[in-house]
């Protein structure tokens, strides 16, 4: 990308200001990039932990798989997932606040004894799955912002700052 400029005092002053702005902004953008990189890693680790936790919970109940054929799926329903937003390095990310479930009424005498425990098990599994999904969305948002920030750092470091500095060198040759 070639920087367009004119060899006059006003144009050179403008280019000098642009160079100073980029030199001053670069450390801040680099800090933002490293903070985002750290948060992406944290979110990725959390998604992995929640995946493992969900798989472990499912494995515990696999021996009871045949019992789940009796279970009525309409008994438990997710009513609402309450999310908040939290800014991390200028990026709005979701934070799970609460999950509201609704449990349909059922007769304790006409249904198998394990139904209340089954509902508790499902609540736990669904909660883990929703939390994992929220962290996954958070990770993707942070990763997207990190990529854009990395591009901006590279643009400043490798293209714009050297370009402005080279123009300054050319101007100094001409005026000297």
Secondary structure, DSSP 8 states (H G I E B T S, - for coil): ------SSHHHHHHHHHHHHHHHHHHHHHHHHHHHHHHHHHHHHHHHHHHHHHHHHHHHHTGGGGGGGGT--GGGEEEEEEEEEEEEETTEEEEEEEEEEEEE----TTTS-TTHHHHHHHHHHHHHHHHHHHHHHHHHHHHHHHHHHHHHHHHIIIIIIHHHHHHHHHHHHHHH-
